[in-house]
Amino acid sequence: MADRFEQLKIKYQSVLNFIQSQGVQLQNLNLEGDKLLIRASAPTADLKNRVWDQIKLVDPSFSDLIADIQAPAAAAAAAGASSTAAARSYTVQPGDSLSKISKQFYGNASMYMKTFEANKDKLDDPDKIRAGMDLRIP
């Protein structure tokens, strides 16, 4: 496993260099399953997007990466956007569960209630999601 961690760190080294050079705070870097987990906090939403641009330059599918890049909600509010407007959207696929979606976006399946709470207008029960539903991912 240590070899896989080193391989992925080398693969995404340009992203890690970018994070360091731009003043993005790297909070966590480790191996989760067989994927590299990068958890960081960007000072602005624009910088968060630029980190994602760097990730996509390395691997557009980033199938071997879990990236949790946060930007302060205050920056979104200052830009005139509400926190729900800043949230991502995800279309439920066959076989998905809120736990699986939470693992994909947050790297932690037990955070599914965060997604459930953000979608209470569409969901009555966290176990009853259907393929094709569009969910907000806060």
N, C-alpha and C positions, 0 to 999 in steps of 0.2 A: 504493500500500500504506500510506503514511503516513496517508492519509485514513481508511482502514479502521481502523487502529490508534487514531486519535483518536476515531472514531465509537464503537468498542467501549469505550474508556476512559470516554467520556461515559456510555454505556449502563450500565456497571457502576460508576459513580462512587460510588454509595451503598455498594457493597460495599467499595470501596477506602477510603472514609471510615470505615466500620465497622472495618476491619482496623487502620487507623491509630489510631482512638480507643480500641481495646481492647488495645493493646499487642501485637498479633500482628505478628511480624517478616515484612515483605514481602521476599522474597529475589529474586524475578524477576518482571518485568512486561514482556511483549513480544508480538509477533505471531508465531504459529506457523501457517504456512499462511494460512488466512483466519480463524483463531480467536485470541481473546485468551488468552494464557497467564498465569495468576496462580499463582505458587509462593510459599507462605508457611509459616511455622512458628508454630503456636499454642502458648501455654504449657500449655493443658489440653485434654483431649478435649472437654469441654463447650463451650469457646470455639471449637474447631474446628467442632463441630456448629452453633453459632450463626452462624459465617461461612457455612456451607452454607445455613442458613435464609435469610440475607440474599441469597445468590445466587439461591435459588429464588423469592424475592419479586420479583426483577428479571425473571427468565425461568425458569419451572418446567422447561423442557426444556434450558436452558443449552446449546443446540446450537452456539452460536458461542463457547464458552468451554472452555478446558482449565484445570481448577482442581486443583492439587496442594497440598492443605493438610495439613501434617503436625502431629501432636501427639506429645510424647515418649512412648515405650513405658513409661517408668517410671510415668507417670500411670495408664496402663491397669493395670499390675501393682499399683499402690497401691490401685486401686479393686477389686482382687480378680479382675480379668479377665486371662486369659492373652493373649499377643500374638496367638495364632491366633484367639481369640474376638473380638479387636478388628478382625480382618481383615474386609474386605468379601467378599461372595459375588457371583459373576457366572455367569449361565447362558449357555453358548456358543450363538451363533446361527449359522445356515447362512452359510458364507463366512468365518467367523472364523478367525483364526490367533492363536497366542500373541503374535506381534509386533503384530498389529492391536489386540488387547486391551491390551497393554502401552502402546501409543501412546495409547489412550483413557484409561487410568487414570494413567499416569505422564508422558504427553507425550513418551515416548521408546520407540520400537519395539524398540531393542536391549536393553531391560531384561526381555525375555521370560523369561530364565532365572530371574529372581526369582519369577515366577509358576509356572514349571515346578517349581522346587525346593519351593515351598509345596504342590504337588499331586502329589508323587512317589508317594503312596499310590494315585493314580488313573491316573497317566500313566507310561508306560515310555519315551516318545519325545516330544520337544517338537513334532514335526511331526504327531503323530497325536492331535488332539483331535476330538471329535464334537459336533455340534449336540445340545443338550439336557443336556450335562454341566454340573454345578455345580462351579465352580472357586473356590478361596479366592484372594483378591487381597490380598496382604500390604501 
